[in-house]
Amino acid sequence: MTESSTTTIDPNTLRESLNAAGHVRIVDVRTPGEFESMHIPGSYNVPLDLLREHRDEFCAHLDEGIVLVCRSGQRAGQAEQTLRAAGLSHIRILDGGILAWESADLPVNRGFERWDLERQVRLVAGSLVLSSILGSVAAPRLKWLAAGIGGGLAFAALSNTCAMGLLLARLPYNRSAACDAQAVVTQLIASKQPTPSDYRE
């Protein structure tokens, strides 16, 4: 039966499910750079833009209970809509995202530290607004760039989307050599579920 409303799962309940060796597949929809910085052991990295572009191909290999993870929940919500539209129903979102999992002192795999996508968006948007306002002293029309950025951020909040974030996610800084649809599908097929001991302290 297809669920019509969003179902969330809190970090401790998810860990209990994993410890019980339940059929749970954790899909992290953050960028490869964010995933490399920190992720839940045994999770699969399927960036949101890649998931959207190759939805049907991924859905053929996402036939178990799925828990979607991102930084705080926004991108996971968008991924959920994409998967439900493709006919998958056993989908939950990690309440509070990876930040909540980390705050609960649950195990994570850490790698090279990178800025998360939301922080990058704030840096780029703020820099563009500041530089356009300062530049408008010499070229008054630059103030419209600041207005456009402000309007874009307001639209992003109202629509729960972020065009700038999607563009930044495609930069080499946020990608990895293995970030393509075939590599991810191969990982989904070949990788086995982590054992319950992976989640014990």
N, C-alpha and C positions, 0 to 999 in steps of 0.2 A: 504494500500500500504506500503511495506517495504522500509524504508529509508536506503540508502546505505552509507551515510556519517554521521559522528558524529554530533549531534545537542546539543548545550549547551544552558543553560539559566542562566542569571545573577541573583545574589541574590535578587535584588529589584523586578525584573520581577516575580521571583518565589513567593515572598511574596505577590505581587499583585494578582497572580493567587490563592493563598491560601485564601486571604482575600475575593476574589470573590466567594469563596466556589466551585471552580472548582474541577473536579475529578482528583486530583493529589495525587499520593502516593509516599512519599519520602522514599527511601531505602538506608540506610547508610551501606556501606560495610566494614567499619573499624572493628577492633577487639572489642569485648565487653568491654574491658578495656578502649579503647579510647572513645567508645560510652558513657560509664558511666561518663567519665570525662566531656564531653560536647557534646550535640547533639541538633538538631532542634526539637522543640516541635512537637509531633505527628509522628515523623519519626520511621521507623521500622529498627531494627538492624539485618541485614543478612550478617554475615562476608563473605568475598570473598571466602575463602576456602570451607565454608559450601554451598555457592551458587553454586559453581562448582560441588561439590559432589552430590548435590540434585537438580540439575537444573530443571528437569522436574516436580518434586514435587512442587517446588516454583512457576514455571511458571503457574501452574494450578490456582494459587491464585493471580497472578500479571497480572490482565486483564485490569487495568485502565492505565491512563497516568502515567508513572513512571519517577521520577527524581532520579538519582543515586548520592550519596554523599560519598566522602572519605575525606582525609585530604586536598589534593590539586588537585586531579583529576586523578592520575595515576591508582589507583586501580579501580576507577569508570569506567575508560576506558576499563579495562580488564573485569569487570562485564558486561559492555555493549556488548562486543563481545560475551560473554557467552550467554546472553539473546537473542541477535539477532540470534545466531546460533540455538536457540530453537524455533524461529519463532515469537518472540515479536518484534513489530515495533515502538510502541509509547514510545520511550525511550529518555530521555534527561539527560545530565550530568550537575550538578551544576558547573558553571564556577568558578574555583578557590577553590572549595570545601568548607569545613566548615571554613577554615581560611578566605575566602572571605566573607562568611556570617557573621562571627564574626566581621570582619573589617568594615562591613557596619552597625554595631551597631543594628543588627537584633536580635530578642529574641532567647535565648538558654536556655536549661536546663543544669545545672551544678551539678556534683557530686564529688566523690573522685578524686582528680587529679592524673593522671598517665602519664608516658612518652608515647608519640605517637610512633608508630612502627618504623618510619624512624629514630627517635632519638635513639631508642634501637639498630637498625642496625648499626648506626655510632659508638655507644659505643662498641658493640661486635666486629665489624670488626677492629676498631682502636686498641682495647685491644689485639686482636689476633696478629695483625701485629707488634705492639710494643713489646709484650712479645716474639714473635718468633725471632725478630731481636736481642733483648737483650740476649735471650737464645742461639742464634747461636754462641756467643762467646765461650760457653762451648760445644755446640753440633752444628757444622756447618750446618748440614742438616736441621735444623729448619728454615733456610732462605727460603727453598722451601715452607714452610707453608705460609710465608709472600707473596711469589710470587703467590701462589694459591689463597689467599684472594684477592690480587690485580687483578688477572685475572678474578675471580668471579665477582668483582665489575664492571670491564670493560664490561663483558658479560651482567650483569644486566642492565647497561646503554644502551647498544646496542639493547638488546632484550626487554627492557621495562618490565622486570620481576625481581623478587628478591627471590631466593631460601632461603636465610638466613631470609628474612622477613617472608616467609611462615612458616618456622620452628619456628621462635620466636612467631608467631601468635598462635601457638598451645600450648605454655607454660601456666601453670595455672595462671600466673600473668596477662595474656591477655585474659583469658577465664572467663566464669561465669558458675554457676551451671545450668542455663537455656539455655546454648548455645548448643543446639542440634536441629536437623532438625524438630522433632515433636513439640518442644516448639515454634519454630519460626513460623511454619505453623499454629499452634493454635492461636498465636498472630495475624497473618495476617487475619485469619478468624474472630476472636472474636473482635478485636479492631476496633473501629469506627474512621472515619476521625476526626481530630481536628476541632473545630468550628473556624470560622474566628476570633473571639475575642482572640484566643490563640496567634495570630500574631500581635496584636495591642499593642502599648506601653501604 
